[in-house]
Amino acid sequence: MIIASGQRVSAAFLRSIYGTDWDVWTPTITGGGSGVFSAGGRWRRIGEKTVIFAVNWTVTTAGTGTGSVSWTLPTAPSRARRWIFPGGHEIGTGKAGIYSTTFTGGTGTTVDRVRYGGATNLTGADMVINMLIQFSGIYEEA
């Protein structure tokens, strides 16, 4: 690493090079109807704008309704492209190939949809008690 003449080595400068320590966050999950979730994740920034994360949810009260499920990341992703986050689940049937996606027209920290089986949106009615859902991924911050 070359430090320019007059450049100060500060905590912010070092974070821009090396990133941050692992931190925790609690995503907000919406579209689950009356579903209640226990959720938590860990994330870390690498360099200036690369974020890696892993998150788990457990459905503690089954959901209802046909609203599409969405959730929040720890920081806002770049909306210049879609981001796809592979996932997995335990409990519940027929949800093979579960993943989450952000939309270029989306806003803020929201992961706009959870999908399975190609492009079927996961809804509140799909949320069964004790269902465990996991996602992990890498994205560029806005």
C-alpha positions in Angstrom: 0.0 0.0 0.0 1.3 3.4 -0.9 0.2 6.4 1.2 0.3 9.7 -0.6 2.3 12.6 0.8 0.2 14.5 3.3 -2.4 11.7 3.5 -3.4 10.8 7.1 -3.8 7.2 8.2 -7.1 7.2 10.1 -9.7 4.6 11.2 -11.9 5.7 8.2 -9.0 5.3 5.8 -8.1 1.8 7.1 -11.8 0.7 6.9 -11.9 1.8 3.3 -9.0 -0.6 2.6 -9.7 -3.5 5.0 -13.5 -3.3 5.7 -15.2 -3.7 9.0 -15.5 -6.3 11.7 -18.4 -8.7 11.6 -21.5 -7.1 13.0 -25.1 -8.2 13.7 -28.4 -6.9 12.3 -32.0 -7.8 12.5 -33.8 -7.7 9.2 -37.4 -6.5 8.9 -39.6 -9.1 7.2 -42.8 -7.9 5.5 -45.5 -9.5 3.4 -45.9 -12.5 5.7 -49.5 -11.6 6.6 -49.9 -12.3 10.3 -46.6 -14.2 10.3 -44.2 -13.6 13.2 -40.5 -14.2 12.7 -37.4 -14.5 14.8 -34.6 -13.3 12.6 -31.0 -12.4 12.9 -27.9 -12.0 10.7 -24.3 -11.2 10.5 -22.6 -9.0 8.0 -19.2 -7.4 7.1 -18.0 -4.7 4.7 -15.0 -5.6 2.6 -13.1 -2.7 1.2 -15.2 0.4 0.4 -18.5 -1.0 -0.9 -18.6 -4.8 -0.9 -20.8 -6.4 1.8 -21.1 -10.1 2.7 -23.8 -11.4 4.9 -25.7 -14.5 6.2 -29.2 -14.3 7.8 -31.6 -16.9 9.3 -35.3 -16.5 10.0 -37.6 -18.8 12.0 -41.3 -18.5 11.6 -42.8 -18.5 15.1 -46.4 -17.8 14.0 -47.7 -19.0 10.6 -48.4 -16.4 8.0 -51.4 -15.7 6.0 -52.4 -13.9 2.8 -51.0 -13.6 -0.7 -48.6 -10.6 -0.2 -45.1 -11.2 -1.4 -42.5 -11.6 1.3 -39.6 -9.2 1.4 -36.9 -8.3 3.9 -34.1 -5.8 4.6 -30.3 -6.0 4.2 -27.9 -4.3 6.7 -27.1 -1.5 4.2 -28.6 -0.3 0.9 -27.5 -2.3 -2.2 -26.6 -0.6 -5.5 -29.7 -0.6 -7.7 -27.6 -0.4 -10.9 -28.3 -4.2 -11.2 -30.3 -6.9 -9.7 -28.7 -8.9 -6.8 -29.7 -12.6 -6.3 -29.1 -14.2 -2.9 -29.4 -18.1 -2.8 -31.2 -19.6 0.1 -32.4 -22.7 1.7 -35.2 -23.7 4.0 -36.3 -26.4 6.4 -39.9 -27.3 7.2 -42.6 -26.7 4.6 -42.8 -28.3 1.2 -42.7 -27.4 -2.5 -40.3 -24.5 -2.1 -37.3 -25.9 -4.1 -34.8 -23.3 -5.4 -35.6 -20.6 -2.9 -33.7 -17.3 -3.5 -34.1 -13.5 -2.9 -33.7 -10.8 -5.4 -33.4 -7.0 -5.4 -35.0 -4.9 -8.2 -33.3 -2.1 -10.1 -36.4 0.0 -9.4 -36.4 -0.8 -5.7 -35.3 1.5 -2.9 -33.4 1.5 0.3 -32.3 -1.7 2.0 -35.2 -3.8 0.8 -34.7 -7.2 -0.8 -37.8 -6.9 -3.0 -38.9 -10.6 -3.3 -38.3 -14.1 -2.0 -38.9 -16.6 -4.8 -38.9 -20.3 -5.4 -39.3 -22.7 -8.2 -38.2 -20.2 -10.8 -40.3 -17.0 -10.4 -43.0 -17.9 -7.9 -43.2 -15.3 -5.1 -43.1 -16.6 -1.5 -46.2 -15.3 0.3 -47.5 -15.1 3.8 -49.6 -18.3 3.2 -46.4 -20.2 2.5 -45.0 -19.4 6.0 -45.6 -22.4 8.3 -44.7 -22.5 11.9 -41.1 -23.5 12.7 -40.0 -22.9 9.1 -36.3 -22.0 9.0 -35.1 -19.9 6.1 -31.5 -18.9 5.4 -29.9 -16.6 2.8 -26.3 -15.5 2.3 -24.7 -13.4 -0.3 -22.4 -10.6 -1.5 -23.5 -7.2 -2.9 -22.2 -3.8 -3.8 -23.5 -1.0 -1.6 -25.2 2.0 -3.1 
